[in-house]
């Protein structure tokens, strides 16, 4: 049996990505109409969390329930993974009992090792290297509000982190121009950057990145696992606040995204975050639900 995994956005082709986004929008419409499907009846999603979560857990668990399936929450405190069982052994056992596995972890190699030994699709629900599920939701949100992202200008303001890496992958698949503004020393991974060098540039001035952009995004300056760097990062990023003044350099109909949780007054102003004419963060958050349902449906269809 062929098994499709989703560890990075580039596990999809451009056409497959479009297919998933279109299906996500369709599922969102059905949900708005109060219509759920039973496509996952009898199916079980194993959810392995080594990092805390709000949107990831709620969206995956609710999505399985809405489509007739169920989900199991597995934390290191409750499983043998937390007591040193090899990832390969856990993969063999867990994947023999469930139909899909999503993992939210630190090192990306955990996902790669787990998927190598898994009998079912594995989904990256966040690693230190990538956050592809969030990009599905972000792309869906842009399509709903502004249409196709192809040929658009996207600005990433902040750390060259897992979200930034997934935006680089999205630039390749969606064919948009990505400008990354980050302080010196906080650039994205050089190898990931090189993979999309024809459509991605890195600058150290947020205004330069945002100028005439159609879509501006940011994230917290200190991600999970970087709490000890908080004060150092506050200093390094102090000129990288996204607010109305910075957005004034973007196109007049540009939209703002943030994967949340947001630190108001740090990476984004409270006023911008709550400005419904520019900020689409609440639609973006909800779309995690619909995009992931479409993704899981896609992976099941290709793994039979």
N, C-alpha and C positions, 0 to 999 in steps of 0.2 A: 504494500500500500504506500502510495506517495504521501508524504506529510509536508505541509507548508507551515513554516514558522514565521513569526513576525518579531524579529529582534531589532531591526532598524527599518526606517522608511524605505530604504533601497531594496528590501526584500520584495517590494512590489514594482511592477512596471508602471509607467505613466498611465497607461490605459486601465490597469487594474486599480490604481489609485482613484482615477476618475469614477470608475464603476462603484467603488466603495463609498465615495462621497455622494454620488447620486442616490445610492441605496440608503445612506444615512438620512438624507433629506426626506426620502420617501417614508422611512420608518418614523421620523419625527412628525410628519403629517398624520400618519396613522395614529400615533400616540395622542396627538392633539384632538383627534376625532374619537378618542376613547377606544381605539381598536388595537388589540394586542394579537400577536401571532403565537402559535404553539410549535414553532419550528425546532425549539430545543426541548420538546417534551421528552422526559426521561434522560436528558443530558445533564452532566455535572461538570462544573468548572472548579478546579482546584486553584485557590488564590494564596500564593506564598508571599508573605510580607516580612521583609527584613527592615523596611523603613516605614515610618508612620504615614498615614494617609487619611484624607477625607474624601475628595472627589473620586480618586481611583477606586476605593473600596465601594462607595455608594453606587457609582456608575456601573461597575461590573456586576455587583450583586443584584442591583435593581434590574439591570438589563437582562440577566439570566432569568429572573423571576417573571419579567414582562413577556418573555418569549417561551415560557412554559418549563424552564429548566430550574436548576438550583446551583448554589455555590457554597463551597467550603472555605472558611477563613482559617489559614494555617500560619501561625507565627513561630519564630524560633523558640519561644518559651514553651510551646506546646508540641513541638515535633523533634524528631531525632536530628534534624538538620542543626538545631541549636546545641546539640550535644556532640557535634563533630562527625556525624555520619557523612560519608563521602557524597558529594552532589550526585555522582553517577549512580550510586545505590538508591538514593531517594528518587531520582528520575525514573529508574526502572520500576520501582514499587508504586509510586504515586500515579504514574502514567498508565499503569495497568488497571487502575480502578476508576479513573475519571476520563472525561472526553476532551478536555482542554486544560491547560495550565497557564496561569498568568503569574509573573514573578516581578516583585518590586524589591530591588536589591541595590547593593553598592557596586561591586566590581562587575563589569560587563561579561567577564569570562565565566561567571557563574551561570549566566543565561546560555552562553555558548556550550558549556559542558553539559548542562541539563538537557538542552535541546538535542545534543548528539546522542543521548541515551533514551530519549523520550519516545514513546509509542504514539503520542498525540501532539497536536499543535501546541507550541509554546509562544506566549505573548510577552513582550517586554513592556511591563507597566511602569518602568522607570529604572534606569541604572545611572551610574555616575557618568556614563559616556553619552547616552541617548535617552530621549523621551518621545518616542514616535507616536504613541497614542494621543498625546497632547497635540501633536501636529496634525493628526487627522481631524481633530475637533477645530483647530485653528483654520485649516483650509476650508472645512465645511462652513465655518462662520463667515469667512471672506466671500465665498461663493454665494451664500445667502444674501449678504448685504451689498456686494459690489460685482458679482459675477466672476468669471474665470480670472485666476491670478496670473495667467500667462502674459508675459510682457510687462508686468507691473514692477514697481520699485518697492521693495520691502526694506525697512530699517530695523536692525536689532540694536538696542542700546543697553549695554551692561556687560555682564561677565561672559566670557567665551566658554560657557558651560554646556551641560547636556542638552538644554533647550536650544542653545545656539548651534550645536552640532546638528540637531535635527532640522533646524531651519536651513542649514547648508544643504542637507540632503533634499529638503523640500524644493530648494532653488533648482536643483538638478532635475527633479521629476516634474515640477510645474513650470519650468522655464521662466522664472522671474529673476530680476536683478536683486541681489541681497547686499546691503551695505551694513557692516558690523562696526559699531563704535564701542570701543572698550579702552580702559586705561592701559598704558604700557605694562607688560607683564601679565596681563589677563586675557591674552588673545586665545582663540580656539586652537584645538590640536592641529599642528601643522600638516599632518597627513590627511586629516579630514578636510581641511581647508584646501589642500592641493587637489583633491578630487573634484572640486568645483571652481577651480581658479578662473575659468572663463566667465563666470557669472557672479562671483563673490569678491568683494573688496573689504579690507580692514582699514579703518581710520581711527584716530584718537580724539576726534572732535564730534560730539553728538549732532551739532548743527549741520556739519558736512554730510553726515549719514542721513539725516532726516530731510534735507532739502528736496522738495518736490516728490517726497515719498507718498505712496498710496496706502501704506500699511506700516504701522509702527508698533513694535512689541518690546517688552522688557520682562525681567524676572527679578527675584530678590538678589541682593548682592552677595549674600552668604547662604549657600544651599545647605541641606541636611548633611551633617558630617564636617561642616566648616565653621561651626559655632565659635571655636577658639580663635578664628581669624576675624571675628565680627568687627572689632574696633579698627583693625588694620584696613579692612575692606571699606568701612565707612569713610575713612580718610581718602583712600585711593579713588573711590567712586563719587566723591562729593559733588562733582560737576556733571554727573550723569543722571540727574533727576529728570524724568519725563513729566512735563507739565504743559499748561496751555501755551506758555511762551515758546517752548521747544516745538510743540505741535504747529505753531504758527508758521514754521518754516516748511512744513509738509504741504501737500496739495490741499485745497480747501475742503475736499470731501474725504480726506484720509481718515482711517479708523485706527483705534488704539486697542491692543490686546495685552493681556497679562494672564499667565497660566494659574496664578493664585497659589497660595495665599499671598496677599500684598501687604507690604509695610508702608502704610500711608506716610508721606513726608520723607521717605528715603528714596526708593527707586521710582515712585510715582506720587504725584500730589493727590490729596484726597479729592480736590475739586475736579481734576481730570478723570479720576477713577469713577466718579459719580455722575459725570456729564454724559447723558444718554445720547447726545447728538454726535459724540465722538467715540466714547468708550463702548465696546461691545463685549465686555468681559463676562457679563452674566449669561448671554447667549453662548459665548465660548465655553463657559463652564458646563452649561446644560448639554452642549453638544458632545461632551465626552460620552454621555449615555448613548446617544444615537449612533455616533461614529463607531463606538466599540461593538455595539450590536451588529452593525453592518460588517465590521471586521471579523467578528466571530462567525457569522454566517458564511462569509467568504472562505475562511480557513476550513470550516467544516465541509463545505462543498468541494474544496480542492484536496481534501485529505480522506477521501473515501476509497 
